[in-house]
Amino acid sequence: MEDTVKFEARAVQRYIRVSPRKVRLVADLVRGEQVDVAMTRLKFVNKRGTEYVSKVIGSAAANLRDRFEDEPLDNEDLVVREIYVDEGPTLKRIQPAPMGRAHPIRKRTSHITVVVTKKDAELEDDNQVNEE
């Protein structure tokens, strides 16, 4: 068995009242980025889902630091390894329409899941070799 420690933590935010399709646009921007770069990028994106995604990324980073208190981990050392948005339950409402009819309104919800890991030094070395 391996005794290596896996430096990863996750955070989940559920039942967010934003359509998953809209939140996925924001999640795709920060996938694979360093946590500090992702948080800075989200500050300047003009989408409603950015506040939720940045909170979940911050929570996942805090979970990792809390889990490994003896390791000094900064946001520069952490990477957003996985981020995905799932569909939550849909609230079904009706809009009155002419002649006694009713049109359906679907108020969609989202679940955001973020997995944050420590940046590997081996990956950095491989990237530097590939760039040269």
C-alpha positions in Angstrom: 0.0 0.0 0.0 1.1 3.5 -0.6 1.7 5.8 2.3 1.7 9.0 0.3 -0.6 11.7 1.5 -3.0 13.1 -1.0 -3.2 16.9 -0.7 -6.7 17.5 -1.9 -9.9 18.8 -0.5 -13.4 19.5 -1.9 -16.3 21.9 -1.2 -19.9 21.6 -2.4 -22.5 24.3 -2.6 -26.0 23.0 -3.3 -29.3 24.5 -4.3 -28.0 27.7 -5.8 -30.8 29.6 -7.6 -28.9 30.1 -10.8 -29.3 28.0 -13.9 -26.5 25.4 -14.3 -25.9 26.4 -17.8 -25.0 29.9 -16.7 -22.7 28.8 -13.9 -20.9 26.3 -16.2 -19.7 29.3 -18.3 -18.0 30.7 -15.2 -16.7 27.3 -14.0 -15.0 26.7 -17.4 -12.9 29.9 -17.0 -11.1 28.7 -13.8 -10.7 25.0 -14.4 -7.1 24.0 -13.9 -6.0 27.4 -12.7 -4.1 28.3 -9.5 -6.5 29.4 -6.8 -5.2 33.0 -6.5 -5.3 33.4 -10.3 -8.9 32.0 -10.4 -10.1 34.3 -7.6 -8.6 37.3 -9.4 -10.1 36.3 -12.7 -13.5 35.9 -11.2 -13.5 39.4 -9.8 -13.5 40.8 -13.3 -16.1 38.5 -14.9 -19.5 40.1 -15.2 -21.7 37.1 -14.6 -24.0 36.3 -11.7 -22.5 32.9 -11.0 -19.0 34.3 -10.2 -19.8 35.1 -6.6 -21.0 31.5 -5.9 -18.0 29.9 -7.7 -15.5 32.1 -5.9 -17.0 31.3 -2.5 -16.8 27.6 -3.2 -13.2 27.8 -4.4 -12.3 29.8 -1.3 -14.1 27.2 0.8 -12.3 24.3 -0.8 -8.9 26.0 -0.3 -9.8 26.7 3.3 -10.8 23.0 3.8 -7.4 21.9 2.4 -5.5 24.3 4.7 -7.6 23.1 7.7 -7.0 19.5 6.9 -3.2 19.9 6.6 -2.5 22.5 9.3 1.2 21.5 9.7 1.8 22.3 6.0 2.2 25.9 5.0 -0.2 26.2 2.0 -0.8 29.5 0.2 -3.3 30.1 -2.6 -0.3 30.1 -5.0 0.4 26.5 -4.0 -3.1 25.3 -4.8 -4.7 24.4 -8.1 -8.4 23.9 -9.0 -8.2 20.3 -10.2 -11.9 19.7 -10.7 -14.9 22.0 -10.9 -18.2 20.9 -12.1 -21.8 22.1 -12.0 -24.7 19.7 -11.7 -28.4 20.4 -12.0 -30.4 20.6 -8.8 -34.1 20.3 -8.4 -36.3 22.6 -10.5 -39.0 24.7 -8.9 -42.1 24.6 -11.1 -44.3 27.6 -11.3 -47.0 28.9 -13.7 -47.5 32.2 -15.4 -51.1 33.1 -16.1 -51.8 33.5 -19.8 -54.7 34.8 -21.9 -57.9 32.9 -22.2 -57.5 31.0 -18.9 -54.3 29.2 -20.0 -51.1 28.8 -18.0 -47.5 28.9 -19.2 -44.9 26.9 -17.2 -41.9 28.6 -15.6 -39.0 26.4 -14.6 -36.7 28.0 -11.9 -33.6 25.9 -12.1 -31.1 25.3 -9.3 -27.4 24.2 -9.4 -24.9 22.3 -7.3 -21.3 23.4 -7.6 -18.4 21.0 -6.6 -14.8 22.1 -6.5 -11.7 19.9 -5.8 -8.5 21.7 -4.9 -5.1 20.1 -4.8 -1.5 21.1 -4.0 0.5 22.0 -7.1 3.0 19.3 -7.8 6.6 20.2 -8.3 7.0 17.4 -10.8 4.4 18.9 -13.0 6.1 22.3 -12.9 9.4 20.7 -14.0 7.6 19.0 -16.9 6.0 22.2 -18.0 9.3 24.1 -17.9 10.9 21.4 -20.1 8.0 21.5 -22.6 8.2 25.3 -22.9 11.9 25.3 -23.8 
